[in-house]
Structures are given as C-alpha cells and as structure tokens.
Amino acid sequence: MTDRNQGGRVTIGGLGPAGPGLMTVETVEAIKAAPVVRLRTSIHPAAEVVDAPSYDYLYELHDTFEAVYSAIVDDLIELSQTSEVLYLVPGAPTVAERTVELLIADGSVEVQLLAAMSFLDLTWSRLNIDPVERGVSLVDGHSFAARLPTLSGSVLVSQCHNNNVMSDVKLAFGSREPVRATVLHHLGLDDEAIVDVPWPQIDQTVEADHLTSLFISSLPASPASAIADFSALVARLRRDCAWDRDQTHLSLVRYLLEETYEVVEAIESNADGSAVAGELGDLLFQVVLHAVIGDESAAFDLVDIVESISKKLVHRHPELFGADAELADLPAREATAQWERLKAAEVGDASQFGNVPELPPLAKAVKLMDKGDAIGFRWPDIALAQAKVDEELGEFRAETDLDGQERELGDVFLALVGLARIMGIDPDTSLRRSNRTFIARLRHLEAAAREAGEDLTSFGLEDLMIRWRAAKFAVSTAEAALQTD
C-alpha cells in the first residue's frame, strides 16, 4: 500500500480531443521537461507523439473502471514520492476524468492541472451552439438511465465508447422518447462524422468508440421536469388567483375527498386513459396546493412529501431494500402482515388495531377485517360466512326496539363485509356499482315519463314498479351490449 504521508507532486495535462495539433503548447513543453510521464491510455489520436508508458494493462487486470482508476491513482502517488510526475489524460483533466477526481480527493500529493482543450469545445463549435445559453446537461452514457428522470432540455451524452452503451441509452426511455438525435464521432479527425438520425437508429449509425458522443437537442418531458413546472404553476395560482389564495389546509379537505372519488369513478367506469389521467391530475393539484400552502409557513413542502413517502416505502419493504433482500418473493399475505407490524411500530402503537384511519364506515369495516385476517380471524369458507349473514339477519329480525335494530343492522353489514372479502369482492366497489346502476335506471324511468308527458309523482307504487321493471330491462340490455362491444 502506498504511503500517503510522504507528499509529492503530480502535474496533469490533457491530450486534447483529437490529434496532436489540438494539444496546448504548455502541455507539449511539459512533456519535454517532465522526468516521468504516464498516459492513462495510449488509445488516443494524440498519444502517438508521447513516448511514455500507459496504464492500459490495468484494464485487463481489474473487473471495474473504478478499480482501474484507483490502481492508477495508487501508482501515480507512489511515483511522485521519488520524482515529479506528468500524467496525461484524454481531452482535458477537468472534464469527465475520474482519475483526476480521485487523485485530488486523496489529498496526499500536490496536484497541478494544465489547461487543455476538451471534446466539449469541439462539440459546441460543430453544433454551433452556446451550451450556457442552452443550459445543456452533460451526462455519462453509463449513468444515463439513472440520471434520466432528473434531466430536461438539451443533453450531451458522453462516454458512448461502444454500441452497447448507445443501445442502453436508446432503451432508457419508455413510451416517451426523442424524435431525433445527433451522433458525434471522431471530432477533429479525418473521419469525423456528425450525423442527425431518427432516435431508433442512434446505435446503428457508427461503430462507437471512446471518441463518440450523442447530442439530444430537446428531451421529452420527464416526471421530474413535469412536476417542477406544475409546482411552479400552482405556486403562481396561489399567488395571483383569488380563489387559490383564500384556501387553507382545512378548506381544501372537501375538494380532496371529491377529487379522490372522481378518480375512483373514472377507474371503475372503465374510462379511457386520458380521462383517468385527467382525474388523477385534479387529485395531484390538491396535493401540490397543500404543499405550496405548507411551504408558506415553512411547515413542509413538496420535497418533504416525496421524501416522507419514499422513506416510508423503503422502511416497510425490508425484503427489497434491507438486509432481508433474499425475501423478495415474500407471499402477499406475509408481506401485508409485515407492513402492518412496521406501521404499528412507526406510530408507537403495539396493537395492530390501534392505527385504523377514520375512513367511511364501509371502508373502515374492510380495513378492520384486513387486520383481523392478518392474525387468522377469517372464515375458512364461503358457506360459514353466508351462515353468519343469516345468523345476523335473524338477530336483526328478532329485535323490536329501534336502538337494538340499529345495532343488529350494523352487525349484518359487518357480516356482509366478511362474506364479500372471502369471495374476493370489495364491498365499496360493489356498492358503487349498484349505485351507478340504480342511477341509470332512475334516469331511464325519468326520461320515459318525460317522453310520454307523464308525471312520476302521480303514480302509485304498483305503477312505478311496472315502469321500474321496464327500466331495469332496458338498462341491463344496454350494459350487456357495451360489454359485448
């Protein structure tokens, strides 16, 4: 292991972006004067004029680039103990050069950087753009997929040193991908190529190597950029719109509930994707508006909301993110029980039944039975669950006073929830479906009476039931036709 306490000096120069003609005079003079010179790699057009050993052999000895770079740094530090060292890297020392970062971070030797021309200088001149004015982001091709959610605008993807990297960049997008991109290959050399191509062809245009990069003039909207723009829009509404300015966390509760149910309605009515997206957008507006209001009093902001749920999800999935990663295939029932245990521990309540939110009664009954299910409190088959419904109906019929009937009717509802769960039916969904059907039949009944010039309030129950059966048949026929289509 190299002694990190002896000091030393390493000067770092750049070979430029192409042939020897683009090296600086300062670097050329440094090469002539240096007692010890090392090349990071000899695979560079300008390396042919430098008579010095390279570290190419280390790429064969190590499995990762990081291991190679660490080995280079160790050797440079060891060499610097007995002589000043000139270390030459492709391009410029300050651009996309990990070994330089590691050497400076080590701190055990003095580091001097020589100015040099990088591939970026050639790129901007060939593209005829000002990267500052355009706000161009520079991304390593190996980390492009991980960085993509945070990127927007124009992007230059460097280190596209083979076509596999280019393919990974191409496949990083989902349904939203750029229309075209520009492949930049061997800039400054005789076989320089600058090719504007359709996005699917970016990995088929040239034989990519260490002198290949990719310019994307405009990225499609990403989740991060879309949320940032939307947050700014909501902040402006809060500032300039009288209605939004008047809202508080409390006043928005009713809208939060309304928008939530409208999302549910869109999903359950099999609305198309744009309709569901629209309703989810209305719900997102409520969340972001709460975040903007929270930020005004420094209570919380959108970042706090996202970090809170991210932390919670990671903590409640130790089978994915913790030491128990081998339990990734945990059965759903065990995963649910684990979630409830961790949730109870977070709120400091050891009881699994002490942390049930104040949901609407039917939804709360389902939640309570979910928790009972986690400890095995569940009917083993449908027949027993149906028998429980019959038992509770019998007790309801046996009651004679209103208070007792109310109590027993509640037990009937609970028994029905238990039956629904064992059958795999969500009671809320089932009731909402019946509500929609009930509304459709009433509207048909109303329309038929209006068309006939009749007044529904003038009919007795027997006449209404005759018309109700006709409406029921008509609506059922229409629903069946829709399902067939």
N, C-alpha and C positions, 0 to 999 in steps of 0.2 A: 504494500500500500504506500502511495506517495506521501511524503512528509509535507503537510500543509503549512508548516510554520517557518520554512526557510526563505520565503519571499521569492523574487524572480520577476521577469518581465516578458510579456508576450505581446508582440505587435500584430495586429490583424489587418490584412489587406484584402481587397476584392479583385477577382479576375475580370470583373465586368460581365455584361450579359451575353457577349458573343466572342468574336475573335480578339487577338492581341491588340488590334487597333483601337479598341474601346477601353483598354486599361489606362488608368491615370499615370501621368509622368511620375507622381510621387510614389506610386506602387512599384513602377519599373525601377526607380532608383533604390527603393528599399530592398528589392530582390537582389540587386547588385551588391549592396553593402552588408546584407544580413549574413552572420556566420552560420546560422542554422535556419533552414527553410523547410516547411512542411505544407503539403497540399491536402485539403480534406479529400479531394478526389481528383484523379487525373482525367476523368471523363468529362472534359470541358474543352471547348474550342481554343481557349487561351492557354490551357495547361501545357501545350506543346512547346512553348518558349521558356518554360520553367524547368530547370534541371534539378529536381528535388524529389525525395520520396513522398508517396501519398499514403493515405490511410485506407485505401480501397480494400486491403486484405482484411480489415476488421469487419467488413460487411459479410464476409464469408464465415467469420468466427462466431458471430452473435445472431440471435434469432429476431431481435427487435432493433429498430432505429435508435431507440432511447439507450439501449445497451451499447450500441456502437458509439453514440455521441459521448456517453460517459467515459468510455475507454479512450477516446480521442483526448478529452479534457485531462484525464489522468496522465497520459503520455506527454502532453504539452507542459503540464506543470512540472513533471519530472525533468524534462529537457531544460526548462527555464532555470533550474537550480544551478546549472553549470555554464549557461550561455544565454544571451538574448536570442529569442526565437521569433521568426516571422511566420505567421500562419496564414495561408491563403485559402479563401473560400470562393465558391462561385458567386457571381453577382457582387453585391455589396454586403459588408459584415453586419449591417443593421437591418437587413431585410430577410425575413424568413430563414434565419440561420440559428438553429437550436444550439449548436455547439458554442456559439458566442454567448448566448444567454446563460448557458451552464457555467462557462468559464468566469464570466463576470459575477454570477451569483456565488460562486465558490469563495471568492474574496481573498484567496491565499497568494495570488500573484497580481502584479500591476498589469493592467490591460490598456493598450493604446489602440484606438481604431483609426484607420486611414479612410478618408472619404473615397467613395467609389461609385461608379455608375451601376445601377441595378437593372434587372429586366423590366422593372416598373417604368423607368424613364423611356425605354424603347416602346413599351406598351402604350403609354399615353400619347407619344408622338405618332405612332402608327394609327391609333384610333382617333387622333385629332380631338382629344377631349381634355378638359381640366378636371382631374379627379376630385379636387377640393370643391369646386363649384357643383359637380355632380353628386358629391357625397358617396363616392364609390367605396364599398366594403371589400377588403382583401381577406380571402378565406383559403386555407389549405384544403386541397382536394380530399385528403384523408379524413378530415373532420367536417366536411361539407354537410353531410346528412344530419349530424348532431347540431350544427350551427343554424341550419335552415330555418327552424321555427322563429328565430330572432332576427332574421335578415329581411331587408326591404330595399327597394330601389335598385341601383346598379351594383353588380358584384363581379370581381375578378377572382377566378378560382385558379390558384397556383398549385405547384407540385403535382401536376397531372402527368406523372412520369411513365405511365403505361395506360393501355386502353382499358384495363380492368378498373383503374381509378376513374376514368372517364365514364365507364358504364355505371359505376356506383353513383356518380354524380347525376347521371341521367335518370336513374331509377329512384333517386331520393324523393322525388315529387310523387304525390298521389294523383288525383284527378285534375289538379291544377298544375300545369307546367308551362314554362315559357314557350312561345311560338318558335323563336329562333335564338341562336347564339353565335358568337364569333370565336372560331378556333384560331389561336395564335401559336405558330410553330416555327422554331429556329429563327427568331427575330435577329436581324443583323448578319445573318449568314447568307451564303449564295442561294441556298434552297429555301429561303424564307417563304412562309405561306401564311396568309391571313384570309380565312375563308368564312363567309357568313353562310350558315347552314340551318335547315329545319332542326328543331330540338331532337327528334328521334335519331338524327344522323351524327350527333356530336362525337360518338365513339367509333365512327366508321370513316372519318374523313382523312386522317393522317395516322401514321404509326407513331403514337405518342411516346415521348421520352422526357428526360429531365428539363428540356427546353420547350415544353408545351404548356400552355395555359388556356383558359376559357373565359371569355367575357360575356356576361349576361347583362344587356342594357337595362332591362326592367323586369324584376321578379314579379310573378303574380302575388296578389295579396296573401300574406301568411296569417295564421291565427294571431301571432304577436302584433304584427302591424295593424291588423284589422281592429283588435281590441284597443290598441293605443289610440288609433284615430277615433274610435267610438267613445272612448273615455273622454277625449278632448271635446267631442261634440256634446256629450252630456254635461260636461263642466260649463260649456258656453250656454247651454239651455238653462242651467241652474243660475247662471249669472244674469242672463238677458231676458228670459221668459218669466212673466209674472207668475204663471201657474207653478212652474217648477221651483221658482224662488220661494214660494209660500209653503212648500211641502216640508214635513218633518218625518222622522222615522215612524212615528205613530200614525200620522195621517195617511201614509202610504200602505199601511197594513191591508186595508180593504182591496187595494189595487194589486197587491202581491198575491192575495188569495184568488182574485178574479182571473188574473193572468195565468196562474197555475192551473186553474180548472179549464181555461180555454186551451191550454196546451194538451191537457188530458182529452178534452173533447175532440181536438184535431186528430190526435193519435187514434183514439177509439173509433172515430167515424171513417177511418181509412182515408183521410185527406191526403192529397198528393204532397210530395216533398217540399214544395215551395210554401204550401200552407202551413205545414208543421214548422218549417224554418221561420216563417213569419211570426207564429205564435211564440216560439222559443225566443225570438228577438224581442218581443214585447216583455217577456219574463226577464231577459237579460238586462233590458233597460231599467227595470226595477232594482236589480242587484247593483248595477253600476251607479244609479242615482243614490242608493243608500251609501255606496262607497264615497261618492262625492260629498254627501252631507257629513259623513263621518270624518272625512279629511278636513273639513272646515273647522272642526273643533279639535283636530289632532287626535281623535279617538281611534280611528283606523282608516285605512284606505284600501284600494283595490289590491295592492301588493299584499297587504296583511291578510285579506280574504283568501287569496290564492295560496299564500304560504301556509296559512292555517289548515286549509283542507288538504294540501299536499302532505304536510307533516302528519296529519291525522291518518290519511290513507296509508302512508308508509308504515306508521306505527301499528296499524291494525292488520297489516299483511306481513307478519314476520316470516311466513312461508315463502314470500317472494323477495323481501328486502333485508331480512335479518339472518341470524346465524342458522335458522331453520330452513334455509333455502331448499334443502332436499325434500321439504314437504309441499312443494309447489302444486302437487296433484292432490292436495287435501280435499276429501269429499265435501260437497256443498254444505251438508248438514253440520259437519265438524267445523268447517270454515265459519259458518254463521254463529255457532256456539263460541268459537274463539273470539270473533268480533264482539259479541255481547260481553264476554268476560273483560276484554281490554277496554271496552267503552265504560263499563261499570267502574273499573279501576281508575280511569281518567277523571271521572266525576267524584271519586271518593265514596261511592256507594257500593257496598259489597253485594247488595241484593240485585239480582237480575231484573227484578220487577219494580225497582225504585227509580228507574230512569225512562219512564214512558212519557213521550211528549203529549201535550193536550191537543190531540187530533180530534176531528169529528168522531162522534161515538162509534159509528160502524168501523171506521178505520182503526180506532183505538182498540176495539174488540179484536180485530185481526192481529194487531201488534201484540196484544197481551197473549193471545193464543200461540203466536210465533214463539214467544218467550217460554210458554208452558211446554211447547213442543221440544224446546232445547233440553228440557230435563226429563223428557219421556212422557209428559202428561198429554196424551193424544189417543183418540180412539183407534184401535188396531184395524178396524174395517168399517165399510160404509153402513152395514146393517146395524151395528151398535150405535153409530152416530144418528141414523134415522130413528132408532128406538128412543134415543134421548130426546129428539124433537117431539115425538109422540108423547113421551112422558111429560115434558114441559107444557105441551098443549093441553094435556089432561088436567094438570095443576092449574093452568090459567082458567079453564072452563069451570073448575070447582070453586074458584074464588067468587065471592058475592059482593064484596065492597070494592070501591074504585081504587083505593090505595093498594090493596092486595092484587088486583088485576094489573095495575101498572107494574108492580114488582115482578109478577109472574110473566107478563108480556116481555119484559126485559130479558128474563131467562130464556124465553122462546127465541128471541133474537140471537142470544149467545149460542144457543143450541144450533140454530140455523147457520151461524158463522162457522161453528165447529164442523158441521156437515159439509159446508161449502169447501172448507180447507182440505178435508180429507179427500174430496172429489177433485181437488185441483182447480177450484173455481174461486176467483177473487170476488167477494161479496159486493164491494164498491163498484167494480166493473159490471157485475151482473145487474145491480140496481140501476146504474146509469143507463145501461142498455134498455132496460124495461121502461125507464123514464122517457127515453127518446122514442120508443115505440108508442108509449101512451100519448105523448105529444103529437106524434104523426097521426094517430087515429082520431084524436080530438080535432086536429086541423082539417082532416078529411071530412069528419062529421060536420064541422062548421061550414066548410066550403060547399058541401052538398046541400045543406039547408039554405045557404045564401043563394045558390043557383036556382033552387026551387022556390025562392021567395018565402021561405018559412022561418019562423022564429023558434029557436031551440027551447027557449024558456017556456013556450006554450005547451010542450009535450009532457006527458006523464012518463013515469019510469018505464012502463011496458013499451011505449012507442020509442023511447030513447034507446032501449036495449035492442030493438029490431034494427034501428039505424046503426047502432054501435057494432052489431054483428056484421053488417054490410061494410062498414068502415074497416073493421078488423080484417075481413077477407081481402078487401082492396089493397090495404097496406101490406099484408103478408104476401100477396101476389107480386106487388111492386118490388118488395125486398128480395123475393126469390129470383125475379128477373135480373136484378142488379148483381146478385151473387153468380148467376149463370154467365152474365157478361164478363 
